[in-house]
């Protein structure tokens, strides 16, 4: 008794699911360039086999000799068992890649769950829609036409889905035609490479920014040395001024180099934080000593307010001190003279979290600049940064954000121009003893 064929309309669905499963397994072990041909080849074999099975046809024989076609024999042997399609179905739908199969007549004949979710806006299904309806990009149409002509091609294209604009690596490949002389069905695989492209772009921007930041102090040092060499042998006052200029710019280069290395380590280490119990007040006492020259010059003082139960917390001491040293130093640069920098610690919104605020009364940050203050090398403006003496490397808050993320927390800013700034750090899993979960948190110093 012959096994019953799949229900009409399910052939290509199963074929796509075969490819999705094999693509998922292959890409876990192989580079993209190797895994994609394997997945597409598997899809071709699976599609042909299942098409033969559903139509009830026997393997193709050579019309001249009567012997079985070797490719057809391979296809026949690759037909999955009755138990396999269910597992393959789940595997394909678990894949993040978008898989579409276009019939020989043009419309989509099947799609995996990721493609249906990405393209199925407003409850409109994907199956039955034309490629022009789903993908208006000229690059995709060229790729699609090449596949219909029997050529495998790939390209990179920007596609706007229901939620955002994404960058995809698109691969189009023909499938075996149902009849001689007929255009072949086409499989289209779309792999999201947005994060990869974003990383490349950010890496290029970072290198360009570092080069720019290095060029300025180096140019100043070079100019000062040339002047010392050729023009001011008999002018002690000018010589002293130029030597101070060199010293200032060397300090800036040293600070920039240290910050770049620190940021690089935070972004690339991938190591879990070394969590241990930390006594908070001695940590802030050490920070106060380090920042004493800045605080003495600007007549500032540090106030620490620790809620009961937070005198000792569970954290990585190195990252904790890095975060608050940078935040307090930043507050000290832009607070009004003869004011206080306050650090207030309270329990967070969850039973094991803590919330830390670094509050200054100073020039503040204009609201349109606030979304970008954690960007690398972003500095608000000369009106805020003031003299070069107060100008940082532009990496301090980027370092802070990465350190807070390494601790599993988050950071945000509240600021009013010419009134003050509050930096708020939430640290999960940091409380070592129970204390009230919803205290009255101190408000930002905006008056």
Secondary structure, 3 states (H helix, E strand, C coil): CCCCCCCCCCHHHHHHHHHHHHHHHHHHHCCHHHHHHHHHHHHHHHHHHHHHHHHCCCCCECCCCCCECHHHHHHHHCCCCCCHHHHHHHHHHHCCCEEEEECCCCCEEEECHHHHHHHCHHHCCCCCCCHHHHCCCHHHHHHHHHHHCCCCEEEEEEEECCCCEEEEEEEEEECCCCCCCCCCCEEEEEEECHHHHHHHHHHHHHHHHHHHHHHHHHHHHHHHHHHHHHCCCCCHHHHHHHHHHHHHHHHHHHHHHHHHHHHHHHHHCCCCCCCEEEEHHHHHHHHHHHCHHHHHHCCCEEEEEECCCCCEEEECHHHHHHHHHHHHHHHHHHECCCCEEEEEEEECCCCCCEEEEEEECECCCCHHHHCCCCCCCCCCCHHHHCCCCCCCCCCHHHHHHHHHHHCCCEEEEEEECCCEEEEEEEECCCECCCCCCCCCCCCCCCC
